Amino acid sequence: MQEQINKLSFKGQSIYAGIDVHLRSWSVTILSEHNHHKTFTQPADPTRLAAYLHTHFPGGTYYSVYEAGFSGFWTHFRLESMGIKNIVVNAADVASTQKEKLQKDDAVDSRKLARELRSGDLSGIHVPCISTLEDRSLVRTRSALVKDMSRFKQRIKSHLYFYGVRFPDQFEKSGTHWSKRFMKWLKEDICHRDGCGKHALEILIAEAEQQRKLLLEVTRKVRSLSNDAKYADKIRLLRTIPGIGFITSISLLTEFENINRFHNTDHLAAYVGLVPNRHTSGEKENVGEMTFRGHRLLRSYLIESAWFAARLDPALSLCFNTCCRRMESNKAIVKIARKLLNRIYYVLKNEKEYVCSVVK
């Protein structure tokens, strides 16, 4: 008598999971090669998803996808460690029908991800290794503290302007602000009729001083990181390019991780966001402003560095002056930033120092 087989095996079959991630729960859609299995909600735990797949589809080849966002890449690493081949995608690159846009919810998003994953139309973004992510976090923290420091300084100046406090002659120039003498003047020489106004100013000053201490501490740690063997040689090469300092260098290296993952300078420029929007149809070609897609932090660093490079590098200076004849300087500097990025690509790709061009 033939025995009933009660063990399933999906060996050789592919199972696809689209995950719409949230803080406390995930919406998950499971698809096999030919049908829709189930859409359900589960706690935000990769272990629960892996257990579900192994229980219902034992022996199968598992694929999953989720959109990049607040949750970072820890989910990716956990899924990969449990035998699930995961990719992380840019949400803007996932195709949506009009109906999906009009009737959007978590279940629709997860079904859309699973469908596009099964069809092979999704391209995952680059996922750095854990050590690079940690180094990147330190560098990004410094950038955030710099922005916060600017806000604290503006609050103090806003307080002074509100009460009509004028700067002494020795502090008329903005370059003299925030020195030790300037901070001493803020603490000792500004008088308020009411003690509450003085207390408010003291709190703002204490806040700025504490922020400065934090900024100095994280800057020391970033400088120590830049001296690490992993980055030291590349930073030395990058700093041969005019306008590139150690903060810009370490930011570039932690964000790029590996320059070889970019096929060419156009690919790198698209990643940073130094390419224009373009709408071409037939004989009509419309080239617009810079694309909104890109890496805002690196783009701002490169444009800032381009202002220095336009003065220090003869070839870039000539190009900048030529561009300024037909456009505003703020637009011309974007072209210099793109050329500067090309130089960065060359230096890192070929591991050669940059030599300033000579204009004949």
C-alpha positions, 0 to 999 in steps of 0.5 A: 500500500502506497504511503501518503507523503506529508513532506513538502519540498520546493527545491528548485522553485523561487519564492518572492517576498515584497516587504513594506517596512514600518517601525512596528509592523511589516506588510508582506506579500508572498508570491510563487513563480506562478501565483499569489500566495498571501498578503499579511501583516507581521511584527517588524522581525526578519526572523518571523518572516524567515520562519514563515518561508521555511515552514510553508515553502521548505527547500525553496530559493527565497528572494525579498525586497524592501524600500530604502528608508528610515530602517537602514540596512539592518533588515537586509543583513539579517535576511541575508544571514538567514538565507534570503536573497534580499535587495534594497531599492529606491522607492522612486524606482518601483513602477506603479499603476495609476490605480496603485497611486490612487488607492495606496496602502501598505498591502498595495505597496507590498504586492507591488514590490513582490510583483516587480521583484518576480518580474526582474524589473528591480535594481537594488541600490548599493549596500555598504558593509557594516564597518563603512556604515559605522564610519559614515555615521560618524562623518554624517553626525559631524555634518548634522552638528555643524548645521545645529551649530549654525542654528544656535549662532543664528538664535543668539544673533536674532536675540541681539537684533530683537533687542537692538543690541549693536556690535562694537566696532571690533566685531563689525566684521562677521569674521570676528564673531564667535572668537573668545573675545566675542563670547566674553562680550556676549557674557559680560557687556550686554545688559538687559533691563529685565533679568529674564532677557539676560537669562534667555541670552545666557541659556542660548550662549551655554547651548552654543558652547556645549554644541561647540564642545561636541563639534570639536570632539566629533571632529577629533574622532573624524580626523583620527578616522582619516588617519586610519590605514583604510583611508589615509592613502586615498585621502592623501591622493584626494587632497592633491586636488585643489579645494578638497580638504580632509572633511570632504575627502573622508565624506567622499570615501565613506559615501562612495566606499568603492569607486569601482562600483561606478562604471564611469564619471556619468554614473558617479555624477548621477549618484551625486546629483550633478546632472541636469534634468532632460526632456527630449522628444523628436527634434526638441531637446530641453535641458533643465536645472540640476536633478532633484535626485542625488546625494545632497551632502556630497553635492553641497561639499563639491560645490563649496570645494569648487569655489576654491578650485576655481581660484587655485586650479588654472584650468578650472579658473579659465573654464569658470571665467568662460562660463561666467560670460554666458551664465550666472556665477552660481550656475557656472560653479555647478559646471566646475563642481562636475569637472572637479568630480571627474578629477576625483574619479580619476585620482581614486580610480588610477590611484595617482596624485592630481597635477594642476593643468597649465594653461598655455 
